Amino acid sequence: MPMSPDADPTRRAWIECCDEWCYLLGNEGPQVHLQCPACRKTFWHDTGFRHGRAQSDRPSAS
């Protein structure tokens, strides 16, 4: 598989794949789309990071 044209060496994330920094291809909320430069594998990774709290978790206005 060739490298994606979206693979930008200045946008990388450390995800354990071939002991390489993976190129960030894009994201959808907390999920990032990555490509490993060594094996060329592309995959989605959930970072687990959530911004803010759910509406039901917020204190009600008094």
ZANUTI-824652 format. One record per atom (N, C-alpha, C, O, CB): y, z, x; residue number from 1; atom name; residue in one letter. Coordinates in pm, whole numbers, plus 50000, padded with zeros to 5 digits. Glycine has a CB too. Layout:
BEGIN
site py = Y, pz = Z, px = X, nr = NUM, atom = CA, rest = A
...
% end
This chain:
BEGIN
site py = 49883, pz = 50000, px = 50085, nr = 1, atom = N, rest = M
site py = 50000, pz = 50000, px = 50000, nr = 1, atom = CA, rest = M
site py = 50124, pz = 50000, px = 50090, nr = 1, atom = C, rest = M
site py = 50131, pz = 50080, px = 50183, nr = 1, atom = O, rest = M
site py = 49999, pz = 50123, px = 49903, nr = 1, atom = CB, rest = M
site py = 50220, pz = 49914, px = 50064, nr = 2, atom = N, rest = P
site py = 50343, pz = 49913, px = 50144, nr = 2, atom = CA, rest = P
site py = 50435, pz = 50029, px = 50107, nr = 2, atom = C, rest = P
site py = 50418, pz = 50092, px = 50002, nr = 2, atom = O, rest = P
site py = 50417, pz = 49780, px = 50126, nr = 2, atom = CB, rest = P
site py = 50530, pz = 50056, px = 50194, nr = 3, atom = N, rest = M
site py = 50629, pz = 50158, px = 50162, nr = 3, atom = CA, rest = M
site py = 50715, pz = 50109, px = 50047, nr = 3, atom = C, rest = M
site py = 50749, pz = 49991, px = 50039, nr = 3, atom = O, rest = M
site py = 50715, pz = 50192, px = 50286, nr = 3, atom = CB, rest = M
site py = 50750, pz = 50200, px = 49960, nr = 4, atom = N, rest = S
site py = 50836, pz = 50169, px = 49846, nr = 4, atom = CA, rest = S
site py = 50976, pz = 50133, px = 49896, nr = 4, atom = C, rest = S
site py = 51024, pz = 50193, px = 49992, nr = 4, atom = O, rest = S
site py = 50842, pz = 50288, px = 49748, nr = 4, atom = CB, rest = S
site py = 51042, pz = 50038, px = 49832, nr = 5, atom = N, rest = P
site py = 51180, pz = 50008, px = 49870, nr = 5, atom = CA, rest = P
site py = 51274, pz = 50126, px = 49842, nr = 5, atom = C, rest = P
site py = 51386, pz = 50130, px = 49894, nr = 5, atom = O, rest = P
site py = 51229, pz = 49884, px = 49796, nr = 5, atom = CB, rest = P
site py = 51230, pz = 50221, px = 49759, nr = 6, atom = N, rest = D
site py = 51310, pz = 50340, px = 49729, nr = 6, atom = CA, rest = D
site py = 51291, pz = 50451, px = 49832, nr = 6, atom = C, rest = D
site py = 51360, pz = 50553, px = 49825, nr = 6, atom = O, rest = D
site py = 51273, pz = 50393, px = 49591, nr = 6, atom = CB, rest = D
site py = 51201, pz = 50432, px = 49928, nr = 7, atom = N, rest = A
site py = 51175, pz = 50534, px = 50030, nr = 7, atom = CA, rest = A
site py = 51292, pz = 50538, px = 50127, nr = 7, atom = C, rest = A
site py = 51312, pz = 50446, px = 50206, nr = 7, atom = O, rest = A
site py = 51041, pz = 50506, px = 50105, nr = 7, atom = CB, rest = A
site py = 51367, pz = 50646, px = 50121, nr = 8, atom = N, rest = D
site py = 51486, pz = 50663, px = 50204, nr = 8, atom = CA, rest = D
site py = 51458, pz = 50775, px = 50304, nr = 8, atom = C, rest = D
site py = 51436, pz = 50889, px = 50262, nr = 8, atom = O, rest = D
site py = 51613, pz = 50695, px = 50117, nr = 8, atom = CB, rest = D
site py = 51457, pz = 50746, px = 50434, nr = 9, atom = N, rest = P
site py = 51424, pz = 50850, px = 50533, nr = 9, atom = CA, rest = P
site py = 51522, pz = 50967, px = 50535, nr = 9, atom = C, rest = P
site py = 51491, pz = 51070, px = 50595, nr = 9, atom = O, rest = P
site py = 51418, pz = 50788, px = 50669, nr = 9, atom = CB, rest = P
site py = 51638, pz = 50954, px = 50473, nr = 10, atom = N, rest = T
site py = 51732, pz = 51066, px = 50469, nr = 10, atom = CA, rest = T
site py = 51706, pz = 51158, px = 50350, nr = 10, atom = C, rest = T
site py = 51768, pz = 51264, px = 50341, nr = 10, atom = O, rest = T
site py = 51875, pz = 51015, px = 50463, nr = 10, atom = CB, rest = T
site py = 51615, pz = 51120, px = 50259, nr = 11, atom = N, rest = R
site py = 51580, pz = 51202, px = 50143, nr = 11, atom = CA, rest = R
site py = 51432, pz = 51234, px = 50152, nr = 11, atom = C, rest = R
site py = 51348, pz = 51154, px = 50109, nr = 11, atom = O, rest = R
site py = 51614, pz = 51129, px = 50007, nr = 11, atom = CB, rest = R
site py = 51399, pz = 51351, px = 50208, nr = 12, atom = N, rest = R
site py = 51259, pz = 51387, px = 50230, nr = 12, atom = CA, rest = R
site py = 51229, pz = 51526, px = 50178, nr = 12, atom = C, rest = R
site py = 51319, pz = 51609, px = 50158, nr = 12, atom = O, rest = R
site py = 51225, pz = 51378, px = 50378, nr = 12, atom = CB, rest = R
site py = 51102, pz = 51550, px = 50158, nr = 13, atom = N, rest = A
site py = 51054, pz = 51682, px = 50114, nr = 13, atom = CA, rest = A
site py = 50927, pz = 51714, px = 50191, nr = 13, atom = C, rest = A
site py = 50846, pz = 51625, px = 50217, nr = 13, atom = O, rest = A
site py = 51030, pz = 51686, px = 49959, nr = 13, atom = CB, rest = A
site py = 50909, pz = 51841, px = 50227, nr = 14, atom = N, rest = W
site py = 50787, pz = 51880, px = 50296, nr = 14, atom = CA, rest = W
site py = 50682, pz = 51918, px = 50193, nr = 14, atom = C, rest = W
site py = 50687, pz = 52024, px = 50132, nr = 14, atom = O, rest = W
site py = 50813, pz = 51998, px = 50395, nr = 14, atom = CB, rest = W
site py = 50587, pz = 51828, px = 50176, nr = 15, atom = N, rest = I
site py = 50472, pz = 51851, px = 50090, nr = 15, atom = CA, rest = I
site py = 50350, pz = 51823, px = 50178, nr = 15, atom = C, rest = I
site py = 50347, pz = 51723, px = 50250, nr = 15, atom = O, rest = I
site py = 50475, pz = 51758, px = 49959, nr = 15, atom = CB, rest = I
site py = 50252, pz = 51908, px = 50173, nr = 16, atom = N, rest = E
site py = 50140, pz = 51893, px = 50264, nr = 16, atom = CA, rest = E
site py = 50058, pz = 51767, px = 50233, nr = 16, atom = C, rest = E
site py = 49974, pz = 51767, px = 50143, nr = 16, atom = O, rest = E
site py = 50050, pz = 52015, px = 50258, nr = 16, atom = CB, rest = E
site py = 50086, pz = 51662, px = 50307, nr = 17, atom = N, rest = C
site py = 50012, pz = 51536, px = 50298, nr = 17, atom = CA, rest = C
site py = 50017, pz = 51473, px = 50436, nr = 17, atom = C, rest = C
site py = 50123, pz = 51426, px = 50478, nr = 17, atom = O, rest = C
site py = 50072, pz = 51440, px = 50187, nr = 17, atom = CB, rest = C
site py = 49907, pz = 51472, px = 50505, nr = 18, atom = N, rest = C
site py = 49899, pz = 51414, px = 50640, nr = 18, atom = CA, rest = C
site py = 49994, pz = 51483, px = 50738, nr = 18, atom = C, rest = C
site py = 50032, pz = 51423, px = 50839, nr = 18, atom = O, rest = C
site py = 49931, pz = 51264, px = 50635, nr = 18, atom = CB, rest = C
site py = 50033, pz = 51606, px = 50711, nr = 19, atom = N, rest = D
site py = 50128, pz = 51680, px = 50796, nr = 19, atom = CA, rest = D
site py = 50254, pz = 51601, px = 50825, nr = 19, atom = C, rest = D
site py = 50302, pz = 51598, px = 50938, nr = 19, atom = O, rest = D
site py = 50062, pz = 51719, px = 50928, nr = 19, atom = CB, rest = D
site py = 50307, pz = 51537, px = 50723, nr = 20, atom = N, rest = E
site py = 50428, pz = 51455, px = 50735, nr = 20, atom = CA, rest = E
site py = 50531, pz = 51498, px = 50631, nr = 20, atom = C, rest = E
site py = 50496, pz = 51555, px = 50528, nr = 20, atom = O, rest = E
site py = 50393, pz = 51305, px = 50716, nr = 20, atom = CB, rest = E
site py = 50658, pz = 51471, px = 50660, nr = 21, atom = N, rest = W
site py = 50763, pz = 51481, px = 50558, nr = 21, atom = CA, rest = W
site py = 50746, pz = 51362, px = 50467, nr = 21, atom = C, rest = W
site py = 50731, pz = 51250, px = 50515, nr = 21, atom = O, rest = W
site py = 50908, pz = 51486, px = 50621, nr = 21, atom = CB, rest = W
site py = 50748, pz = 51383, px = 50337, nr = 22, atom = N, rest = C
site py = 50733, pz = 51274, px = 50241, nr = 22, atom = CA, rest = C
site py = 50870, pz = 51228, px = 50193, nr = 22, atom = C, rest = C
site py = 50963, pz = 51307, px = 50179, nr = 22, atom = O, rest = C
site py = 50644, pz = 51317, px = 50122, nr = 22, atom = CB, rest = C
site py = 50879, pz = 51099, px = 50167, nr = 23, atom = N, rest = Y
site py = 51004, pz = 51041, px = 50118, nr = 23, atom = CA, rest = Y
site py = 51020, pz = 51067, px = 49970, nr = 23, atom = C, rest = Y
site py = 50926, pz = 51048, px = 49892, nr = 23, atom = O, rest = Y
site py = 51010, pz = 50891, px = 50147, nr = 23, atom = CB, rest = Y
site py = 51138, pz = 51110, px = 49931, nr = 24, atom = N, rest = L
site py = 51169, pz = 51132, px = 49791, nr = 24, atom = CA, rest = L
site py = 51205, pz = 50999, px = 49727, nr = 24, atom = C, rest = L
site py = 51302, pz = 50934, px = 49766, nr = 24, atom = O, rest = L
site py = 51285, pz = 51235, px = 49774, nr = 24, atom = CB, rest = L
site py = 51126, pz = 50958, px = 49628, nr = 25, atom = N, rest = L
site py = 51150, pz = 50832, px = 49559, nr = 25, atom = CA, rest = L
site py = 51234, pz = 50852, px = 49433, nr = 25, atom = C, rest = L
site py = 51306, pz = 50761, px = 49391, nr = 25, atom = O, rest = L
site py = 51018, pz = 50766, px = 49522, nr = 25, atom = CB, rest = L
site py = 51226, pz = 50970, px = 49375, nr = 26, atom = N, rest = G
site py = 51302, pz = 50999, px = 49253, nr = 26, atom = CA, rest = G
site py = 51260, pz = 51133, px = 49198, nr = 26, atom = C, rest = G
site py = 51174, pz = 51201, px = 49253, nr = 26, atom = O, rest = G
site py = 51283, pz = 50889, px = 49149, nr = 26, atom = CB, rest = G
site py = 51321, pz = 51169, px = 49087, nr = 27, atom = N, rest = N
site py = 51282, pz = 51294, px = 49022, nr = 27, atom = CA, rest = N
site py = 51309, pz = 51286, px = 48873, nr = 27, atom = C, rest = N
site py = 51390, pz = 51206, px = 48826, nr = 27, atom = O, rest = N
site py = 51358, pz = 51414, px = 49082, nr = 27, atom = CB, rest = N
site py = 51238, pz = 51370, px = 48800, nr = 28, atom = N, rest = E
site py = 51259, pz = 51392, px = 48657, nr = 28, atom = CA, rest = E
site py = 51256, pz = 51542, px = 48638, nr = 28, atom = C, rest = E
site py = 51149, pz = 51603, px = 48626, nr = 28, atom = O, rest = E
site py = 51149, pz = 51318, px = 48567, nr = 28, atom = CB, rest = E
site py = 51374, pz = 51602, px = 48635, nr = 29, atom = N, rest = G
site py = 51382, pz = 51747, px = 48625, nr = 29, atom = CA, rest = G
site py = 51318, pz = 51811, px = 48746, nr = 29, atom = C, rest = G
site py = 51351, pz = 51775, px = 48859, nr = 29, atom = O, rest = G
site py = 51315, pz = 51797, px = 48496, nr = 29, atom = CB, rest = G
site py = 51226, pz = 51906, px = 48726, nr = 30, atom = N, rest = P
site py = 51165, pz = 51974, px = 48839, nr = 30, atom = CA, rest = P
site py = 51053, pz = 51895, px = 48907, nr = 30, atom = C, rest = P
site py = 50999, pz = 51939, px = 49008, nr = 30, atom = O, rest = P
site py = 51111, pz = 52106, px = 48793, nr = 30, atom = CB, rest = P
site py = 51019, pz = 51779, px = 48854, nr = 31, atom = N, rest = Q
site py = 50914, pz = 51698, px = 48914, nr = 31, atom = CA, rest = Q
site py = 50975, pz = 51593, px = 49006, nr = 31, atom = C, rest = Q
site py = 51069, pz = 51522, px = 48969, nr = 31, atom = O, rest = Q
site py = 50828, pz = 51630, px = 48805, nr = 31, atom = CB, rest = Q
site py = 50920, pz = 51584, px = 49128, nr = 32, atom = N, rest = V
site py = 50969, pz = 51486, px = 49225, nr = 32, atom = CA, rest = V
site py = 50861, pz = 51381, px = 49251, nr = 32, atom = C, rest = V
site py = 50742, pz = 51412, px = 49255, nr = 32, atom = O, rest = V
site py = 51010, pz = 51556, px = 49357, nr = 32, atom = CB, rest = V
site py = 50904, pz = 51258, px = 49269, nr = 33, atom = N, rest = H
site py = 50815, pz = 51147, px = 49300, nr = 33, atom = CA, rest = H
site py = 50829, pz = 51121, px = 49449, nr = 33, atom = C, rest = H
site py = 50939, pz = 51095, px = 49499, nr = 33, atom = O, rest = H
site py = 50849, pz = 51018, px = 49215, nr = 33, atom = CB, rest = H
site py = 50717, pz = 51128, px = 49521, nr = 34, atom = N, rest = L
site py = 50717, pz = 51122, px = 49667, nr = 34, atom = CA, rest = L
site py = 50624, pz = 51014, px = 49720, nr = 34, atom = C, rest = L
site py = 50533, pz = 50969, px = 49651, nr = 34, atom = O, rest = L
site py = 50677, pz = 51256, px = 49724, nr = 34, atom = CB, rest = L
site py = 50650, pz = 50973, px = 49845, nr = 35, atom = N, rest = Q
site py = 50558, pz = 50883, px = 49913, nr = 35, atom = CA, rest = Q
site py = 50540, pz = 50932, px = 50056, nr = 35, atom = C, rest = Q
site py = 50637, pz = 50960, px = 50126, nr = 35, atom = O, rest = Q
site py = 50610, pz = 50736, px = 49911, nr = 35, atom = CB, rest = Q
site py = 50414, pz = 50942, px = 50098, nr = 36, atom = N, rest = C
site py = 50380, pz = 50984, px = 50234, nr = 36, atom = CA, rest = C
site py = 50392, pz = 50863, px = 50327, nr = 36, atom = C, rest = C
site py = 50334, pz = 50758, px = 50298, nr = 36, atom = O, rest = C
site py = 50235, pz = 51044, px = 50239, nr = 36, atom = CB, rest = C
site py = 50466, pz = 50874, px = 50438, nr = 37, atom = N, rest = P
site py = 50481, pz = 50761, px = 50528, nr = 37, atom = CA, rest = P
site py = 50354, pz = 50731, px = 50609, nr = 37, atom = C, rest = P
site py = 50337, pz = 50619, px = 50658, nr = 37, atom = O, rest = P
site py = 50595, pz = 50787, px = 50623, nr = 37, atom = CB, rest = P
site py = 50265, pz = 50829, px = 50623, nr = 38, atom = N, rest = A
site py = 50144, pz = 50810, px = 50702, nr = 38, atom = CA, rest = A
site py = 50037, pz = 50733, px = 50624, nr = 38, atom = C, rest = A
site py = 49984, pz = 50633, px = 50672, nr = 38, atom = O, rest = A
site py = 50089, pz = 50944, px = 50747, nr = 38, atom = CB, rest = A
site py = 50005, pz = 50781, px = 50503, nr = 39, atom = N, rest = C
site py = 49897, pz = 50717, px = 50425, nr = 39, atom = CA, rest = C
site py = 49950, pz = 50628, px = 50313, nr = 39, atom = C, rest = C
site py = 49873, pz = 50559, px = 50247, nr = 39, atom = O, rest = C
site py = 49806, pz = 50824, px = 50367, nr = 39, atom = CB, rest = C
site py = 50082, pz = 50630, px = 50291, nr = 40, atom = N, rest = R
site py = 50150, pz = 50548, px = 50190, nr = 40, atom = CA, rest = R
site py = 50118, pz = 50590, px = 50045, nr = 40, atom = C, rest = R
site py = 50155, pz = 50520, px = 49951, nr = 40, atom = O, rest = R
site py = 50111, pz = 50403, px = 50209, nr = 40, atom = CB, rest = R
site py = 50049, pz = 50702, px = 50029, nr = 41, atom = N, rest = K
site py = 50016, pz = 50752, px = 49896, nr = 41, atom = CA, rest = K
site py = 50144, pz = 50791, px = 49823, nr = 41, atom = C, rest = K
site py = 50234, pz = 50849, px = 49883, nr = 41, atom = O, rest = K
site py = 49918, pz = 50873, px = 49904, nr = 41, atom = CB, rest = K
site py = 50153, pz = 50760, px = 49693, nr = 42, atom = N, rest = T
site py = 50265, pz = 50806, px = 49610, nr = 42, atom = CA, rest = T
site py = 50210, pz = 50906, px = 49509, nr = 42, atom = C, rest = T
site py = 50098, pz = 50890, px = 49460, nr = 42, atom = O, rest = T
site py = 50337, pz = 50686, px = 49539, nr = 42, atom = CB, rest = T
site py = 50289, pz = 51006, px = 49479, nr = 43, atom = N, rest = F
site py = 50244, pz = 51108, px = 49385, nr = 43, atom = CA, rest = F
site py = 50362, pz = 51184, px = 49329, nr = 43, atom = C, rest = F
site py = 50471, pz = 51181, px = 49385, nr = 43, atom = O, rest = F
site py = 50145, pz = 51204, px = 49452, nr = 43, atom = CB, rest = F
site py = 50339, pz = 51254, px = 49217, nr = 44, atom = N, rest = W
site py = 50436, pz = 51343, px = 49155, nr = 44, atom = CA, rest = W
site py = 50402, pz = 51485, px = 49195, nr = 44, atom = C, rest = W
site py = 50284, pz = 51520, px = 49206, nr = 44, atom = O, rest = W
site py = 50437, pz = 51327, px = 48999, nr = 44, atom = CB, rest = W
site py = 50503, pz = 51566, px = 49217, nr = 45, atom = N, rest = H
site py = 50483, pz = 51707, px = 49251, nr = 45, atom = CA, rest = H
site py = 50579, pz = 51791, px = 49167, nr = 45, atom = C, rest = H
site py = 50699, pz = 51763, px = 49161, nr = 45, atom = O, rest = H
site py = 50506, pz = 51733, px = 49405, nr = 45, atom = CB, rest = H
site py = 50526, pz = 51893, px = 49102, nr = 46, atom = N, rest = D
site py = 50609, pz = 51983, px = 49022, nr = 46, atom = CA, rest = D
site py = 50657, pz = 52095, px = 49114, nr = 46, atom = C, rest = D
site py = 50577, pz = 52172, px = 49167, nr = 46, atom = O, rest = D
site py = 50530, pz = 52042, px = 48900, nr = 46, atom = CB, rest = D
site py = 50788, pz = 52104, px = 49133, nr = 47, atom = N, rest = T
site py = 50845, pz = 52204, px = 49223, nr = 47, atom = CA, rest = T
site py = 50840, pz = 52344, px = 49165, nr = 47, atom = C, rest = T
site py = 50851, pz = 52443, px = 49238, nr = 47, atom = O, rest = T
site py = 50987, pz = 52168, px = 49257, nr = 47, atom = CB, rest = T
site py = 50825, pz = 52354, px = 49032, nr = 48, atom = N, rest = G
site py = 50824, pz = 52484, px = 48968, nr = 48, atom = CA, rest = G
site py = 50963, pz = 52542, px = 48948, nr = 48, atom = C, rest = G
site py = 50978, pz = 52648, px = 48887, nr = 48, atom = O, rest = G
site py = 50742, pz = 52579, px = 49049, nr = 48, atom = CB, rest = G
site py = 51066, pz = 52473, px = 48998, nr = 49, atom = N, rest = F
site py = 51203, pz = 52521, px = 48984, nr = 49, atom = CA, rest = F
site py = 51257, pz = 52483, px = 48848, nr = 49, atom = C, rest = F
site py = 51252, pz = 52366, px = 48808, nr = 49, atom = O, rest = F
site py = 51294, pz = 52464, px = 49096, nr = 49, atom = CB, rest = F
site py = 51307, pz = 52580, px = 48776, nr = 50, atom = N, rest = R
site py = 51366, pz = 52556, px = 48645, nr = 50, atom = CA, rest = R
site py = 51508, pz = 52607, px = 48646, nr = 50, atom = C, rest = R
site py = 51532, pz = 52721, px = 48688, nr = 50, atom = O, rest = R
site py = 51282, pz = 52624, px = 48531, nr = 50, atom = CB, rest = R
site py = 51602, pz = 52527, px = 48602, nr = 51, atom = N, rest = H
site py = 51743, pz = 52567, px = 48600, nr = 51, atom = CA, rest = H
site py = 51775, pz = 52636, px = 48468, nr = 51, atom = C, rest = H
site py = 51748, pz = 52582, px = 48360, nr = 51, atom = O, rest = H
site py = 51835, pz = 52443, px = 48621, nr = 51, atom = CB, rest = H
site py = 51833, pz = 52753, px = 48477, nr = 52, atom = N, rest = G
site py = 51873, pz = 52824, px = 48356, nr = 52, atom = CA, rest = G
site py = 51756, pz = 52888, px = 48283, nr = 52, atom = C, rest = G
site py = 51644, pz = 52892, px = 48334, nr = 52, atom = O, rest = G
site py = 51945, pz = 52731, px = 48262, nr = 52, atom = CB, rest = G
site py = 51784, pz = 52935, px = 48166, nr = 53, atom = N, rest = R
site py = 51680, pz = 52996, px = 48084, nr = 53, atom = CA, rest = R
site py = 51673, pz = 52925, px = 47950, nr = 53, atom = C, rest = R
site py = 51769, pz = 52859, px = 47909, nr = 53, atom = O, rest = R
site py = 51706, pz = 53147, px = 48063, nr = 53, atom = CB, rest = R
site py = 51562, pz = 52938, px = 47886, nr = 54, atom = N, rest = A
site py = 51546, pz = 52879, px = 47752, nr = 54, atom = CA, rest = A
site py = 51643, pz = 52946, px = 47656, nr = 54, atom = C, rest = A
site py = 51680, pz = 53062, px = 47674, nr = 54, atom = O, rest = A
site py = 51400, pz = 52894, px = 47702, nr = 54, atom = CB, rest = A
site py = 51684, pz = 52873, px = 47556, nr = 55, atom = N, rest = Q
site py = 51779, pz = 52925, px = 47457, nr = 55, atom = CA, rest = Q
site py = 51729, pz = 53056, px = 47397, nr = 55, atom = C, rest = Q
site py = 51809, pz = 53147, px = 47375, nr = 55, atom = O, rest = Q
site py = 51803, pz = 52821, px = 47346, nr = 55, atom = CB, rest = Q
site py = 51600, pz = 53068, px = 47370, nr = 56, atom = N, rest = S
site py = 51545, pz = 53189, px = 47309, nr = 56, atom = CA, rest = S
site py = 51549, pz = 53308, px = 47401, nr = 56, atom = C, rest = S
site py = 51541, pz = 53422, px = 47354, nr = 56, atom = O, rest = S
site py = 51404, pz = 53165, px = 47264, nr = 56, atom = CB, rest = S
site py = 51560, pz = 53286, px = 47534, nr = 57, atom = N, rest = D
site py = 51564, pz = 53395, px = 47631, nr = 57, atom = CA, rest = D
site py = 51705, pz = 53449, px = 47655, nr = 57, atom = C, rest = D
site py = 51722, pz = 53551, px = 47721, nr = 57, atom = O, rest = D
site py = 51505, pz = 53349, px = 47761, nr = 57, atom = CB, rest = D
site py = 51807, pz = 53380, px = 47601, nr = 58, atom = N, rest = R
site py = 51945, pz = 53420, px = 47626, nr = 58, atom = CA, rest = R
site py = 51985, pz = 53531, px = 47529, nr = 58, atom = C, rest = R
site py = 51941, pz = 53533, px = 47414, nr = 58, atom = O, rest = R
site py = 52040, pz = 53300, px = 47611, nr = 58, atom = CB, rest = R
site py = 52067, pz = 53625, px = 47576, nr = 59, atom = N, rest = P
site py = 52113, pz = 53732, px = 47487, nr = 59, atom = CA, rest = P
site py = 52200, pz = 53672, px = 47375, nr = 59, atom = C, rest = P
site py = 52275, pz = 53577, px = 47397, nr = 59, atom = O, rest = P
site py = 52192, pz = 53840, px = 47567, nr = 59, atom = CB, rest = P
site py = 52188, pz = 53728, px = 47257, nr = 60, atom = N, rest = S
site py = 52268, pz = 53679, px = 47145, nr = 60, atom = CA, rest = S
site py = 52411, pz = 53730, px = 47154, nr = 60, atom = C, rest = S
site py = 52437, pz = 53839, px = 47206, nr = 60, atom = O, rest = S
site py = 52204, pz = 53722, px = 47010, nr = 60, atom = CB, rest = S
site py = 52502, pz = 53649, px = 47104, nr = 61, atom = N, rest = A
site py = 52643, pz = 53690, px = 47104, nr = 61, atom = CA, rest = A
site py = 52665, pz = 53799, px = 46999, nr = 61, atom = C, rest = A
site py = 52610, pz = 53790, px = 46889, nr = 61, atom = O, rest = A
site py = 52737, pz = 53568, px = 47077, nr = 61, atom = CB, rest = A
site py = 52744, pz = 53899, px = 47030, nr = 62, atom = N, rest = S
site py = 52768, pz = 54010, px = 46936, nr = 62, atom = CA, rest = S
site py = 52900, pz = 53990, px = 46866, nr = 62, atom = C, rest = S
site py = 52939, pz = 54072, px = 46783, nr = 62, atom = O, rest = S
site py = 52767, pz = 54146, px = 47007, nr = 62, atom = CB, rest = S
% end
